[in-house]
């Protein structure tokens, strides 16, 4: 157990019998325990009494981390933000708790016993669209791309500042719960009319190709999310497209020129070096 409080609710092995109609091994077979630390919050907006104070997005967070000290620090910082937290110290117990508790977001370490984070990510994505932030000591391009291609929404590499990770969580929850109009996406002075398939920058019409429009919508619909080049090509050109990574780079380069976007100080499309691209989240 990582953190004791009068408000916490412990999960015992006897609690786990079946999940979604499927039998699962009891938690005592794994080299970890997992528990919720409840703070009386519900997923969604936490609004302070003063209407002028900042509105914060809170939720149920699962922290999959095998280092007890790291898990404790993350729990303290996340609870300070008003989140409810569950900690799982290996991949198998993380899957148990995800199926059992249905958290709003998962912080997933790659290097874990029994089942590593990449395998956990693969299973989660086969069952759910829960936002996933990969937390890893690995920093090579191959590792980062593997996580994103498996469906992770974001990543952060160790060592990291806990406040930075909490800020990532806040932004991810906000984006995941954001209501995006079906016909118009408008942010940072860019307006995308998905019905008319028109692009406007500061009210001025910009001429783009069909594929450029689809690529731009993919990025702008989820500002802040990192997309690998393969993901962008898949979304814009379809599952059967066999293009090269440089194809995505060429389209982004053309889009930047048409939008008047400086890659050294991006207003719209930001390069994540070694990984891919994301749309700048101005909030």
C-alpha positions in Angstrom: 0.0 0.0 0.0 1.4 3.4 -1.0 -0.7 5.9 0.8 -2.9 5.6 3.8 -5.9 7.9 4.5 -9.2 7.6 6.3 -11.0 8.2 3.0 -9.3 5.5 1.0 -11.1 2.3 -0.2 -8.9 -0.8 -0.4 -9.2 -3.4 -3.1 -8.8 -6.9 -1.8 -8.2 -10.2 -3.7 -11.7 -11.4 -2.7 -13.2 -8.4 -4.5 -12.0 -9.7 -7.8 -13.9 -12.7 -9.2 -15.1 -11.8 -12.7 -14.7 -8.7 -14.9 -17.1 -8.2 -17.8 -18.2 -11.8 -17.6 -14.6 -13.1 -17.7 -12.8 -14.8 -14.8 -9.6 -13.2 -13.6 -6.9 -14.3 -11.2 -7.1 -12.8 -7.7 -4.8 -9.8 -7.1 -2.8 -11.7 -4.5 -1.2 -13.8 -7.3 0.5 -10.6 -8.5 3.4 -8.9 -6.9 1.4 -5.8 -6.2 -1.7 -4.4 -4.7 -4.0 -1.7 -6.1 -6.3 0.7 -4.3 -8.4 3.8 -4.9 -7.6 6.9 -2.8 -11.0 8.6 -2.8 -11.4 12.3 -2.5 -15.1 12.6 -3.0 -14.8 13.9 -6.5 -16.5 12.9 -9.7 -15.3 13.0 -13.3 -16.0 16.3 -15.0 -15.8 19.9 -14.0 -14.8 21.1 -10.5 -16.1 24.6 -10.1 -15.1 26.8 -7.1 -17.7 29.1 -5.5 -16.4 32.3 -7.1 -17.5 32.3 -10.7 -14.4 34.1 -11.7 -12.1 31.4 -10.3 -10.6 28.8 -12.7 -12.7 25.9 -13.7 -10.7 22.6 -13.4 -11.3 19.2 -14.9 -11.0 16.4 -12.5 -11.4 12.7 -12.8 -10.4 9.1 -11.8 -6.8 8.5 -12.7 -5.1 5.1 -12.8 -1.3 5.3 -12.2 0.5 2.2 -13.5 3.9 2.5 -11.9 6.1 -0.1 -10.2 8.3 2.4 -8.3 6.5 3.0 -4.9 8.2 6.4 -4.4 7.2 7.6 -7.8 3.7 6.4 -7.4 3.4 8.1 -4.0 4.6 11.4 -5.4 2.3 11.3 -8.4 -0.6 10.4 -6.1 0.0 13.4 -3.9 0.2 15.8 -6.8 -2.8 14.4 -8.5 -4.9 14.5 -5.4 -3.9 18.1 -4.8 -5.6 18.8 -8.2 -8.8 17.1 -6.9 -8.4 13.8 -8.8 -9.2 10.3 -7.4 -6.2 8.0 -7.8 -5.7 4.3 -8.1 -2.2 2.8 -8.2 -1.2 -0.5 -9.8 2.4 -1.7 -9.6 2.4 -4.2 -12.5 0.8 -4.6 -15.9 -1.7 -7.4 -15.0 -3.1 -5.5 -12.0 -3.3 -2.4 -14.1 -5.6 -4.2 -16.5 -7.7 -5.6 -13.6 -8.2 -2.1 -12.2 -9.0 -0.5 -15.6 -11.7 -3.1 -16.3 -13.0 -2.9 -12.7 -12.9 0.9 -12.2 -13.1 2.4 -15.7 -10.8 5.4 -15.0 -11.0 8.6 -17.0 -7.2 8.5 -17.7 -4.3 6.1 -17.4 -0.7 7.1 -16.6 1.2 4.1 -17.9 4.8 3.3 -17.2 6.4 1.2 -20.0 8.9 -0.8 -17.8 6.6 -2.9 -15.5 6.7 -6.5 -14.3 4.5 -9.3 -15.5 3.2 -7.3 -18.5 5.0 -4.2 -19.8 3.3 -0.9 -20.6 3.3 -1.4 -24.4 1.3 -4.7 -24.0 -1.0 -3.1 -21.5 -1.6 -0.2 -24.0 -2.4 -2.7 -26.8 -5.0 -4.4 -24.6 -6.6 -1.2 -23.4 -7.0 0.1 -27.0 -8.7 -3.2 -28.0 -11.3 -2.5 -25.3 -11.6 1.2 -24.7 -10.7 4.7 -25.8 -9.5 5.8 -22.4 -6.8 8.5 -22.7 -3.4 7.1 -22.1 -0.2 9.0 -21.3 2.9 6.9 -21.5 5.5 7.5 -18.8 8.9 6.0 -19.6 12.6 6.1 -19.1 13.0 5.1 -22.7 13.6 8.1 -25.0 14.5 6.5 -28.3 12.4 7.3 -31.4 11.4 3.7 -31.8 10.0 3.4 -28.3 8.0 6.6 -28.5 6.6 5.7 -31.9 5.7 2.2 -30.7 3.6 3.7 -27.9 1.9 6.2 -30.1 1.2 3.6 -32.8 -0.4 1.4 -30.2 -2.8 4.1 -29.4 -1.2 6.2 -26.6 -2.4 9.8 -26.6 0.7 11.4 -25.2 4.0 10.6 -23.6 6.5 12.0 -21.1 10.0 10.8 -20.4 11.8 10.3 -17.1 13.1 12.2 -15.3 10.1 14.6 -15.3 8.7 17.3 -13.1 5.5 16.1 -11.3 3.9 19.4 -12.0 4.5 19.0 -15.7 2.9 15.6 -15.7 -0.1 16.9 -13.8 -0.5 19.7 -16.4 -0.4 17.0 -19.1 -3.2 15.2 -17.3 -5.3 18.3 -16.9 -4.9 19.1 -20.6 -5.7 15.6 -21.7 -8.9 15.5 -19.6 -9.9 18.8 -21.0 -9.4 17.7 -24.6 -11.1 14.4 -24.1 -14.2 16.0 -22.6 -14.3 18.9 -25.0 -17.4 19.2 -27.1 -16.3 19.8 -30.7 -19.0 21.0 -33.1 -19.6 18.5 -35.9 -19.5 21.1 -38.7 -17.0 23.8 -37.5 -13.7 23.6 -35.7 -12.4 27.0 -34.7 -9.2 27.8 -32.7 -6.1 29.9 -32.8 -7.7 32.0 -35.6 -8.2 29.0 -37.8 -11.7 27.9 -38.8 -12.4 24.6 -40.5 -15.9 24.1 -42.0 -16.1 20.3 -42.3 -19.4 20.5 -44.2 -18.2 23.0 -46.9 -14.6 21.7 -46.5 -13.3 25.2 -46.3 -10.3 26.6 -44.4 -10.2 30.2 -43.1 -7.3 31.9 -41.4 -8.3 35.2 -39.6 -11.4 35.2 -41.8 -9.5 34.8 -45.1 -10.2 31.7 -47.3 -7.3 29.4 -47.8 -7.1 27.0 -50.8 -6.1 23.5 -49.7 -6.4 20.1 -51.3 -8.7 17.4 -50.1 -5.9 15.4 -48.4 -4.5 18.6 -46.8 -7.9 19.4 -45.4 -8.3 15.9 -44.0 -4.8 16.0 -42.4 -5.5 19.5 -40.9 -8.9 18.3 -39.5 -7.2 15.3 -37.9 -4.7 17.6 -36.1 -7.1 20.4 -35.2 -9.8 18.1 -33.8 -7.5 17.0 -31.0 -5.2 20.0 -30.2 -2.2 19.0 -28.2 -2.3 15.4 -29.1 0.9 14.0 -30.8 0.3 12.1 -34.0 3.0 10.0 -35.6 3.5 10.4 -39.3 2.0 6.9 -39.8 -1.1 7.9 -37.9 -1.6 11.0 -39.9 -1.2 9.1 -43.2 -3.7 6.5 -42.0 -6.3 9.1 -41.0 -5.9 11.3 -44.1 -5.3 8.7 -46.8 -6.8 5.5 -45.4 -5.7 2.2 -44.1 -4.4 1.0 -47.5 -2.2 3.9 -48.2 1.4 2.8 -48.5 3.2 6.1 -48.5 6.5 7.0 -46.8 6.9 9.2 -43.7 8.3 12.0 -45.9 4.8 12.2 -47.5 3.4 13.4 -44.3 6.3 15.9 -44.0 5.6 17.2 -47.5 1.9 17.8 -46.8 2.7 19.5 -43.5 5.3 21.7 -45.2 2.8 22.7 -47.8 0.0 23.4 -45.3 2.3 25.6 -43.2 3.1 27.7 -46.3 -0.5 28.1 -47.2 -1.5 28.9 -43.6 1.4 31.3 -43.1 2.6 29.2 -40.2 6.2 29.6 -39.1 7.6 26.2 -38.1 10.1 28.0 -35.8 7.3 29.7 -33.9 4.2 27.7 -34.8 0.7 29.1 -34.5 -1.0 26.0 -35.8 1.2 22.9 -36.5 4.1 22.0 -34.1 6.8 19.5 -34.9 7.5 16.9 -32.2 11.0 15.9 -33.3 11.6 12.2 -33.9 7.9 11.5 -33.5 5.5 13.5 -35.6 3.2 16.6 -35.3 0.5 18.1 -33.1 -1.8 21.1 -33.4 -0.9 23.9 -31.0 -3.3 24.0 -28.0 -3.7 27.6 -27.1 -5.5 27.0 -23.8 
